[in-house]
Amino acid sequence: MAGGSIRRVATIGTGTIGASWTAVFLARGLTVSASDPAPGAETFLREFVAKAWPSLARLSPLPAEPPWTALSFHTQPEAAVAGAEFIQESAPEREELKRALLARLDAVLDPEIVIASSSSGLLMSRVQIDCRHPERCVAGHPFNPPHLVPLVEVVGGEKTGPEAIERALAFYTAIGKQPIHIRREVPGHVANRLQAALWREALHLVAEGVASVADIDTAISAGPGLRWALMGPHLTFHLAGGVGGIDHFLDQFAAPMADWWETLGKPTLTSELQERLAAGIAAETAGRSIAELASLARPIPRRSAGTEGRTKIAASLGRLRTHQTRSHKGPGRPSCSRERRHSRRRPKRIVKTDKTPMLEAVEWHKVE
């Protein structure tokens, strides 16, 4: 079944990830049948979709209210998957639970229906082992929150067939996501491993007293994080090489970079380091709640130029610095770096407020 022809989807497990997936599917005009055994799960799901809908409406034109008639809820997963053309499983991240759940779903589904697991790091080869048709099982790992972040990591297990991979990639592309195909299983997939590598060094720098928790966060959010929102590390360094590209970059920086690798840390999350991290976070947030921080980090979306159904989300920059205890020295005007010129991207809109001395938000789009 081609990705664009799928009209009915089942979401199995409707916690934060499953509920976010449900919002995505409804926004793309799909019929969704959901299932979760937890008490109050249906109420949570509907409240989540209602709260996510305004953000989705900023991505593309949508009706004022979610299409509730297109959403049904079932306590048993077998009832939810009846008639579904694609399954998105988002149960808790426990191998035994997912293994048993996929076997239950597999037992009642036609063999050509793809079962995609939202697992953030489990190996599909282990999760699919009890299925009669393991060839249809893939990991379809979103990046949280799925209704805003376009990435989906698709990876098969030892017994996954190439047709299932192709159908999953086509489906996610058809609903406006940006899937990548991971060709070999590794714990944590790709994005979470990259996150883990960066956080390991960030913790090492905290443990060694190199910088405060807040300053380490700023080093990313006000530095390379701005570049990474537009392109990955390889392409960023390719642009850093100027007209010589990655070859020139490697000639200039490969040796010193290799020297830095030798000094990267391998911290242990001792109780002392955990306490230091918690204290640093408390100082950085200055008493703000999770809800307040989430509202400050609200993204500004824009549909990608020339690509139907795709969206890109530009990062909100500097909003989390509004209440920092340190004074800001200057207006924080954006630099006109070589990377920005060579990327053929320019800021479309710059928003500043009296309360936000730094650049607050930039919406990026291609220069036609």
Backbone hydrogen bonds in HBPLUS format (Angstrom, degrees):
<---DONOR---> <-ACCEPTOR-->    atom                        ^
c    i                          cat <-CA-CA->   ^        H-A-AA   ^      H-
h    n   atom  resd res      DA  || num        DHA   H-A  angle D-A-AA Bond
n    s   type  num  typ     dist DA aas  dist angle  dist       angle   num
A0005-SER N   A0002-ALA O   3.08 MM   3  5.43 150.2  2.17 109.1 118.1     1
A0006-ILE N   A0003-GLY O   3.46 MM   3  5.74 165.4  2.48 107.4 111.6     2
A0031-THR N   A0007-ARG O   2.92 MM  24  6.21 172.1  1.92 165.1 163.8     3
A0085-GLU N   A0008-ARG O   2.81 MM  77  5.53 171.1  1.82 144.4 147.6     4
A0009-VAL N   A0031-THR O   2.85 MM  22  6.23 163.6  1.88 169.8 173.9     5
A0033-SER N   A0009-VAL O   3.00 MM  24  6.49 154.6  2.07 152.0 160.2     6
A0010-ALA N   A0086-PHE O   3.03 MM  76  6.46 160.0  2.07 160.5 166.8     7
A0088-GLN N   A0010-ALA O   2.86 MM  78  6.18 172.5  1.87 173.4 175.9     8
A0011-THR N   A0033-SER O   3.00 MM  22  6.38 147.4  2.11 139.2 149.4     9
A0035-SER N   A0011-THR O   3.05 MM  24  6.53 142.0  2.19 162.8 165.2    10
A0012-ILE N   A0088-GLN O   2.97 MM  76  6.23 156.4  2.03 140.5 148.1    11
A0090-SER N   A0012-ILE O   2.66 MM  78  5.87 175.6  1.66 161.7 161.8    12
A0013-GLY N   A0035-SER O   2.70 MM  22  5.84 163.9  1.73 173.9 174.5    13
A0019-ALA N   A0015-GLY O   2.81 MM   4  5.72 160.6  1.85 155.2 160.8    14
A0020-SER N   A0016-THR O   3.07 MM   4  6.10 149.8  2.16 135.6 143.9    15
A0021-TRP N   A0017-ILE O   2.89 MM   4  6.21 158.9  1.94 154.9 160.7    16
A0022-THR N   A0018-GLY O   2.95 MM   4  6.17 154.0  2.02 142.1 149.4    17
A0023-ALA N   A0019-ALA O   3.05 MM   4  6.38 152.2  2.13 145.6 151.9    18
A0024-VAL N   A0020-SER O   3.09 MM   4  6.44 154.4  2.16 147.0 153.8    19
A0025-PHE N   A0021-TRP O   2.94 MM   4  6.27 166.0  1.96 161.4 163.3    20
A0026-LEU N   A0022-THR O   3.00 MM   4  6.20 164.6  2.03 153.2 157.1    21
A0027-ALA N   A0023-ALA O   2.97 MM   4  6.09 156.7  2.03 145.9 152.6    22
A0028-ARG N   A0024-VAL O   3.07 MM   4  6.35 133.3  2.30 144.4 157.0    23
A0028-ARG N   A0025-PHE O   3.19 MM   3  5.16 133.6  2.42  94.2 106.7    24
A0030-LEU N   A0025-PHE O   3.03 MM   5  5.40 161.7  2.06 155.3 150.8    25
A0029-GLY N   A0026-LEU O   3.01 MM   3  5.17 158.7  2.05 111.0 113.3    26
A0032-VAL N   A0070-ALA O   2.82 MM  38  6.11 161.4  1.85 164.8 171.3    27
A0072-SER N   A0032-VAL O   2.98 MM  40  6.47 153.9  2.05 153.7 161.9    28
A0034-ALA N   A0072-SER O   2.81 MM  38  6.15 167.5  1.83 153.8 156.5    29
A0074-HIS N   A0034-ALA O   2.78 MM  40  6.09 145.8  1.90 151.2 162.5    30
A0041-ALA N   A0038-ALA O   3.15 MM   3  5.33 149.2  2.25 134.9 130.5    31
A0044-PHE N   A0040-GLY O   3.04 MM   4  6.28 165.6  2.06 155.3 159.4    32
A0045-LEU N   A0041-ALA O   2.91 MM   4  6.09 162.5  1.94 150.4 155.3    33
A0046-ARG N   A0042-GLU O   3.01 MM   4  6.24 169.9  2.02 154.4 156.0    34
A0047-GLU N   A0043-THR O   2.98 MM   4  6.13 160.8  2.02 152.5 158.1    35
A0048-PHE N   A0044-PHE O   2.85 MM   4  6.01 156.4  1.91 151.9 158.8    36
A0049-VAL N   A0045-LEU O   2.97 MM   4  6.23 168.3  1.98 156.9 159.2    37
A0050-ALA N   A0046-ARG O   3.04 MM   4  6.17 159.8  2.08 143.4 149.1    38
A0051-LYS N   A0047-GLU O   3.03 MM   4  6.24 154.1  2.10 145.9 152.3    39
A0052-ALA N   A0048-PHE O   2.86 MM   4  6.08 150.5  1.95 152.6 161.7    40
A0053-TRP N   A0049-VAL O   2.97 MM   4  5.96 134.3  2.19 145.7 156.1    41
A0055-SER N   A0052-ALA O   3.12 MM   3  5.55 121.7  2.48 110.1 123.7    42
A0056-LEU N   A0052-ALA O   3.13 MM   4  6.44 158.5  2.18 154.3 161.0    43
A0057-ALA N   A0053-TRP O   2.83 MM   4  6.06 146.2  1.94 152.3 162.8    44
A0058-ARG N   A0055-SER O   3.12 MM   3  5.27 141.5  2.27  98.4 109.3    45
A0059-LEU N   A0056-LEU O   2.98 MM   3  5.14 144.6  2.11 100.8 111.8    46
A0060-SER N   A0056-LEU O   3.31 MM   4  6.73 147.5  2.43 149.7 157.0    47
A0068-TRP N   A0066-PRO O   2.89 MM   2  5.61 124.8  2.20 112.8  96.4    48
A0070-ALA N   A0067-PRO O   2.84 MM   3  5.61 158.4  1.89 124.7 131.6    49
A0071-LEU N   A0068-TRP O   3.05 MM   3  5.32 164.8  2.07 113.0 116.6    50
A0079-ALA N   A0076-GLN O   3.19 MM   3  5.59 129.7  2.46 106.7 118.0    51
A0080-ALA N   A0076-GLN O   3.36 MM   4  6.72 150.0  2.45 144.3 152.7    52
A0080-ALA N   A0077-PRO O   3.08 MM   3  4.98 116.6  2.49  92.2 108.1    53
A0081-VAL N   A0077-PRO O   3.08 MM   4  6.32 150.2  2.17 154.7 160.8    54
A0084-ALA N   A0081-VAL O   2.98 MM   3  5.08 166.0  2.00 122.7 125.7    55
A0087-ILE N   A0114-VAL O   3.05 MM  27  6.20 158.5  2.10 164.8 169.7    56
A0116-ALA N   A0087-ILE O   2.84 MM  29  5.92 171.2  1.85 153.0 155.9    57
A0089-GLU N   A0116-ALA O   2.73 MM  27  6.00 166.5  1.74 164.3 168.2    58
A0118-SER N   A0089-GLU O   2.74 MM  29  5.94 155.1  1.80 169.8 175.0    59
A0094-ARG N   A0092-PRO O   2.78 MM   2  5.75 134.5  1.99 111.4  96.6    60
A0098-LYS N   A0094-ARG O   2.98 MM   4  6.22 171.9  1.98 167.0 169.0    61
A0099-ARG N   A0095-GLU O   2.83 MM   4  5.90 159.3  1.87 152.9 159.5    62
A0100-ALA N   A0096-GLU O   3.09 MM   4  6.25 161.4  2.13 146.4 150.3    63
A0101-LEU N   A0097-LEU O   2.91 MM   4  6.09 159.0  1.96 149.9 156.6    64
A0102-LEU N   A0098-LYS O   2.85 MM   4  5.95 171.6  1.86 155.1 156.8    65
A0103-ALA N   A0099-ARG O   3.25 MM   4  6.35 150.5  2.34 136.7 144.5    66
A0104-ARG N   A0100-ALA O   3.08 MM   4  6.38 150.4  2.17 144.4 152.0    67
A0105-LEU N   A0101-LEU O   2.99 MM   4  6.33 162.1  2.02 156.1 160.4    68
A0106-ASP N   A0102-LEU O   2.82 MM   4  5.88 163.3  1.85 148.3 153.8    69
A0107-ALA N   A0103-ALA O   3.10 MM   4  6.16 143.7  2.24 140.0 148.1    70
A0108-VAL N   A0105-LEU O   3.17 MM   3  5.70 152.5  2.25 113.1 120.1    71
A0113-ILE N   A0110-ASP O   3.16 MM   3  5.87 168.3  2.17 125.5 129.0    72
A0115-ILE N   A0136-ARG O   3.14 MM  21  6.18 161.9  2.17 137.7 143.0    73
A0138-VAL N   A0115-ILE O   3.00 MM  23  6.37 161.7  2.03 159.0 162.4    74
A0117-SER N   A0138-VAL O   2.89 MM  21  6.35 157.5  1.94 146.9 153.1    75
A0140-GLY N   A0117-SER O   2.63 MM  23  5.33 156.7  1.69 135.2 143.8    76
A0188-GLY N   A0121-GLY O   3.29 MM  67  3.67 161.6  2.32 101.7 106.7    77
A0126-ARG N   A0123-LEU O   3.05 MM   3  5.64 146.5  2.16 114.2 122.4    78
A0127-VAL N   A0123-LEU O   3.24 MM   4  6.57 153.1  2.31 144.1 152.1    79
A0128-GLN N   A0124-MET O   2.94 MM   4  5.83 159.1  1.99 157.5 158.5    80
A0131-CYS N   A0128-GLN O   3.10 MM   3  5.57 168.4  2.12 122.2 125.3    81
A0136-ARG N   A0133-HIS O   3.23 MM   3  6.15 174.4  2.24 124.7 126.3    82
A0137-CYS N   A0134-PRO O   3.14 MM   3  5.39 168.9  2.15 114.8 118.2    83
A0161-GLY N   A0135-GLU O   2.89 MM  26  4.55 170.5  1.90 114.5 117.6    84
A0139-ALA N   A0155-VAL O   2.84 MM  16  5.23 169.1  1.85 157.4 161.1    85
A0155-VAL N   A0139-ALA O   3.10 MM  16  5.23 150.5  2.19 135.7 143.8    86
A0141-HIS N   A0153-GLU O   2.84 MM  12  4.93 141.3  1.99 155.4 147.2    87
A0153-GLU N   A0141-HIS O   2.74 MM  12  4.93 162.7  1.76 144.9 145.8    88
A0148-LEU N   A0145-PRO O   2.97 MM   3  5.67 165.8  1.99 125.5 130.2    89
A0149-VAL N   A0145-PRO O   2.93 MM   4  5.91 175.8  1.93 166.9 168.3    90
A0178-GLN N   A0150-PRO O   2.76 MM  28  5.16 176.1  1.76 131.3 130.7    91
A0152-VAL N   A0178-GLN O   3.35 MM  26  6.13 143.3  2.50 120.5 117.3    92
A0180-ILE N   A0152-VAL O   2.88 MM  28  6.35 148.1  1.99 162.2 168.3    93
A0154-VAL N   A0180-ILE O   2.90 MM  26  6.01 168.1  1.91 171.2 175.3    94
A0182-ILE N   A0154-VAL O   2.85 MM  28  5.94 164.7  1.87 154.3 159.5    95
A0160-THR N   A0157-GLY O   3.23 MM   3  5.12 163.3  2.25 102.8 107.9    96
A0164-ALA N   A0161-GLY O   3.17 MM   3  5.60 129.9  2.44 108.5 119.2    97
A0166-GLU N   A0162-PRO O   3.00 MM   4  6.23 163.4  2.03 150.7 154.9    98
A0167-ARG N   A0163-GLU O   2.89 MM   4  6.10 157.6  1.94 148.7 154.8    99
A0168-ALA N   A0164-ALA O   2.92 MM   4  6.07 161.6  1.96 149.5 154.4   100
A0169-LEU N   A0165-ILE O   2.96 MM   4  6.17 168.3  1.97 155.0 158.1   101
A0170-ALA N   A0166-GLU O   2.95 MM   4  6.08 159.8  1.99 146.0 151.9   102
A0171-PHE N   A0167-ARG O   2.87 MM   4  6.03 156.8  1.92 147.9 154.2   103
A0172-TYR N   A0168-ALA O   2.99 MM   4  6.19 175.8  1.99 159.3 159.8   104
A0173-THR N   A0169-LEU O   3.03 MM   4  6.12 156.6  2.09 144.4 151.4   105
A0174-ALA N   A0170-ALA O   2.95 MM   4  6.07 153.0  2.03 143.5 151.0   106
A0175-ILE N   A0171-PHE O   3.16 MM   4  6.50 139.0  2.34 148.2 158.3   107
A0177-LYS N   A0172-TYR O   2.90 MM   5  5.24 148.9  1.99 166.0 155.8   108
A0176-GLY N   A0173-THR O   3.07 MM   3  5.25 161.2  2.10 111.1 113.8   109
A0189-HIS N   A0186-VAL O   3.02 MM   3  5.42 154.8  2.08 142.4 140.1   110
A0193-ARG N   A0190-VAL O   3.13 MM   3  5.26 121.0  2.50  98.4 113.4   111
A0194-LEU N   A0190-VAL O   2.99 MM   4  6.32 155.6  2.05 155.4 162.4   112
A0195-GLN N   A0191-ALA O   2.91 MM   4  6.21 156.1  1.96 148.1 155.3   113
A0196-ALA N   A0192-ASN O   2.82 MM   4  5.95 157.3  1.87 141.7 148.3   114
A0197-ALA N   A0193-ARG O   2.93 MM   4  6.14 154.4  1.99 146.2 152.4   115
A0198-LEU N   A0194-LEU O   3.12 MM   4  6.35 163.0  2.15 148.8 152.6   116
A0199-TRP N   A0195-GLN O   2.85 MM   4  6.06 166.1  1.87 157.0 161.4   117
A0200-ARG N   A0196-ALA O   2.87 MM   4  5.96 151.0  1.96 143.9 151.7   118
A0201-GLU N   A0197-ALA O   3.34 MM   4  6.63 158.9  2.39 143.6 147.4   119
A0202-ALA N   A0198-LEU O   2.93 MM   4  6.23 153.1  2.00 146.3 155.0   120
A0203-LEU N   A0199-TRP O   2.80 MM   4  6.03 158.1  1.85 154.4 158.5   121
A0204-HIS N   A0200-ARG O   2.99 MM   4  6.23 151.0  2.08 141.7 150.3   122
A0205-LEU N   A0201-GLU O   2.93 MM   4  6.21 155.1  2.00 150.0 155.5   123
A0206-VAL N   A0202-ALA O   3.10 MM   4  6.41 148.4  2.20 141.7 150.2   124
A0207-ALA N   A0203-LEU O   2.81 MM   4  6.05 168.1  1.83 155.0 158.3   125
A0208-GLU N   A0204-HIS O   2.92 MM   4  6.09 147.7  2.02 147.4 155.7   126
A0210-VAL N   A0205-LEU O   2.92 MM   5  5.14 146.9  2.03 158.9 161.8   127
A0209-GLY N   A0206-VAL O   3.01 MM   3  5.13 156.3  2.06 105.7 113.1   128
A0216-ILE N   A0212-SER O   2.99 MM   4  6.21 153.3  2.06 150.9 158.0   129
A0217-ASP N   A0213-VAL O   3.07 MM   4  6.34 156.8  2.12 148.0 154.1   130
A0218-THR N   A0214-ALA O   2.91 MM   4  6.20 157.5  1.96 147.5 154.2   131
A0219-ALA N   A0215-ASP O   2.87 MM   4  6.06 145.3  1.99 140.5 149.9   132
A0220-ILE N   A0217-ASP O   3.11 MM   3  5.47 139.7  2.28 104.3 114.8   133
A0221-SER N   A0217-ASP O   2.88 MM   4  6.14 171.1  1.89 166.4 163.5   134
A0222-ALA N   A0218-THR O   2.90 MM   4  5.39 159.3  1.94 140.5 145.1   135
A0223-GLY N   A0220-ILE O   3.17 MM   3  5.01 157.6  2.22 100.7 107.3   136
A0225-GLY N   A0220-ILE O   2.77 MM   5  4.98 140.5  1.92 142.2 147.3   137
A0226-LEU N   A0223-GLY O   3.11 MM   3  5.92 149.5  2.21 123.6 129.3   138
A0227-ARG N   A0224-PRO O   3.00 MM   3  5.18 120.5  2.37 101.6 116.3   139
A0228-TRP N   A0224-PRO O   2.84 MM   4  6.12 164.7  1.87 159.3 164.3   140
A0229-ALA N   A0225-GLY O   3.08 MM   4  6.18 131.8  2.32 137.0 146.8   141
A0230-LEU N   A0227-ARG O   2.90 MM   3  5.52 155.8  1.96 116.8 124.6   142
A0231-MET N   A0227-ARG O   3.03 MM   4  6.31 151.6  2.11 150.1 159.1   143
A0236-THR N   A0232-GLY O   2.95 MM   4  6.03 153.2  2.02 151.4 160.1   144
A0237-PHE N   A0233-PRO O   3.04 MM   4  6.17 160.8  2.08 146.2 149.9   145
A0238-HIS N   A0234-HIS O   2.94 MM   4  6.19 143.7  2.07 141.3 152.6   146
A0239-LEU N   A0235-LEU O   2.98 MM   4  6.26 154.7  2.04 147.5 152.3   147
A0240-ALA N   A0236-THR O   2.96 MM   4  6.25 144.6  2.09 138.8 149.8   148
A0241-GLY N   A0237-PHE O   3.17 MM   4  6.38 126.6  2.47 136.4 147.3   149
A0241-GLY N   A0238-HIS O   3.25 MM   3  5.37 144.1  2.38  97.2 107.1   150
A0242-GLY N   A0239-LEU O   2.96 MM   3  5.47 163.7  1.98 118.2 121.2   151
A0245-GLY N   A0242-GLY O   2.94 MM   3  5.34 159.1  1.99 112.8 119.7   152
A0248-HIS N   A0244-GLY O   3.44 MM   4  4.87 161.5  2.47 107.5 109.8   153
A0249-PHE N   A0245-GLY O   3.07 MM   4  6.38 159.6  2.11 150.7 157.2   154
A0250-LEU N   A0246-ILE O   2.90 MM   4  6.05 163.2  1.93 150.1 153.6   155
A0251-ASP N   A0247-ASP O   3.05 MM   4  6.29 154.5  2.12 143.6 150.7   156
A0252-GLN N   A0248-HIS O   3.02 MM   4  6.23 150.6  2.11 147.4 154.8   157
A0253-PHE N   A0249-PHE O   2.77 MM   4  5.84 166.3  1.78 161.2 165.1   158
A0254-ALA N   A0250-LEU O   3.02 MM   4  4.65 153.1  2.09 123.6 127.0   159
A0257-MET N   A0253-PHE O   2.94 MM   4  5.89 157.5  1.99 150.8 157.9   160
A0258-ALA N   A0254-ALA O   2.96 MM   4  6.12 154.7  2.02 147.0 153.6   161
A0259-ASP N   A0255-ALA O   3.06 MM   4  6.40 147.6  2.17 147.0 156.1   162
A0260-TRP N   A0256-PRO O   3.02 MM   4  6.37 150.5  2.11 146.5 153.9   163
A0261-TRP N   A0257-MET O   3.02 MM   4  6.39 150.7  2.11 147.7 155.8   164
A0262-GLU N   A0259-ASP O   3.18 MM   3  5.38 128.4  2.46  98.3 110.7   165
A0263-THR N   A0260-TRP O   2.87 MM   3  5.32 147.7  1.97 111.8 121.8   166
A0264-LEU N   A0261-TRP O   3.21 MM   3  5.28 162.7  2.24 105.0 110.4   167
A0270-THR N   A0268-THR O   2.71 MM   2  5.59 132.5  1.93 112.3  96.5   168
A0274-GLN N   A0270-THR O   2.96 MM   4  6.23 159.9  2.00 152.5 158.4   169
A0275-GLU N   A0271-SER O   2.94 MM   4  6.12 154.1  2.01 145.1 151.8   170
A0276-ARG N   A0272-GLU O   2.98 MM   4  6.22 154.1  2.05 144.6 152.0   171
A0277-LEU N   A0273-LEU O   2.87 MM   4  6.07 156.4  1.92 149.6 156.0   172
A0278-ALA N   A0274-GLN O   2.92 MM   4  6.13 163.9  1.94 148.8 153.0   173
A0279-ALA N   A0275-GLU O   2.95 MM   4  6.11 158.5  1.99 147.2 153.0   174
A0280-GLY N   A0276-ARG O   2.95 MM   4  6.13 153.1  2.02 142.6 150.2   175
A0281-ILE N   A0277-LEU O   2.91 MM   4  6.19 155.4  1.97 152.6 159.2   176
A0282-ALA N   A0278-ALA O   2.95 MM   4  6.17 158.0  2.00 146.3 152.5   177
A0283-ALA N   A0279-ALA O   3.02 MM   4  6.27 154.1  2.09 145.7 152.1   178
A0284-GLU N   A0280-GLY O   2.94 MM   4  6.14 153.5  2.01 143.9 151.7   179
A0285-THR N   A0281-ILE O   2.87 MM   4  6.04 162.1  1.90 157.8 161.2   180
A0286-ALA N   A0282-ALA O   3.09 MM   4  6.03 136.8  2.29 136.1 146.4   181
A0288-ARG N   A0285-THR O   3.04 MM   3  5.41 165.6  2.06 116.7 121.3   182
A0293-LEU N   A0289-SER O   2.98 MM   4  6.29 161.1  2.02 151.8 156.8   183
A0294-ALA N   A0290-ILE O   2.87 MM   4  6.09 158.2  1.92 152.2 158.4   184
A0295-SER N   A0291-ALA O   3.05 MM   4  6.27 151.4  2.13 143.7 150.7   185
A0296-LEU N   A0292-GLU O   3.07 MM   4  6.34 147.7  2.18 144.9 153.5   186
A0297-ALA N   A0293-LEU O   3.13 MM   4  6.36 140.0  2.30 143.7 153.8   187
A0298-ARG N   A0295-SER O   3.38 MM   3  5.30 156.8  2.44 107.4 106.4   188
A0314-ALA N   A0300-ILE O   3.11 MM  14  5.56 155.8  2.17 147.6 145.7   189
A0302-ARG N   A0312-LYS O   2.91 MM  10  5.56 150.1  2.00 165.3 175.1   190
A0312-LYS N   A0302-ARG O   2.86 MM  10  5.56 171.8  1.86 157.1 159.9   191
A0304-SER N   A0310-ARG O   3.21 MM   6  5.72 151.6  2.29 115.3 123.7   192
A0310-ARG N   A0307-THR O   3.35 MM   3  5.84 168.5  2.37 126.7 129.1   193
A0317-LEU N   A0360-GLU O   2.63 MM  43  4.91 124.9  1.93 135.2 147.6   194
A0321-ARG N   A0318-GLY O   3.02 MM   3  5.28 157.1  2.08 107.7 114.8   195
A0322-THR N   A0319-ARG O   3.24 MM   3  5.59 170.0  2.26 113.9 116.2   196
A0324-GLN N   A0321-ARG O   3.17 MM   3  5.29 171.2  2.18 115.7 115.3   197
A0341-ARG N   A0337-SER O   3.15 MM   4  6.53 156.7  2.20 147.3 153.5   198
A0342-HIS N   A0338-ARG O   2.91 MM   4  6.12 168.2  1.92 159.2 161.7   199
A0343-SER N   A0339-GLU O   2.97 MM   4  6.02 136.2  2.17 142.2 153.3   200
A0344-ARG N   A0341-ARG O   3.36 MM   3  5.77 165.5  2.39 109.9 114.0   201
A0367-VAL N   A0344-ARG O   3.20 MM  23  5.80 150.6  2.29 165.7 158.0   202
A0348-LYS N   A0363-GLU O   2.89 MM  15  5.50 164.3  1.91 157.8 162.9   203
A0356-THR N   A0353-THR O   3.15 MM   3  5.13 147.2  2.26  98.3 108.0   204
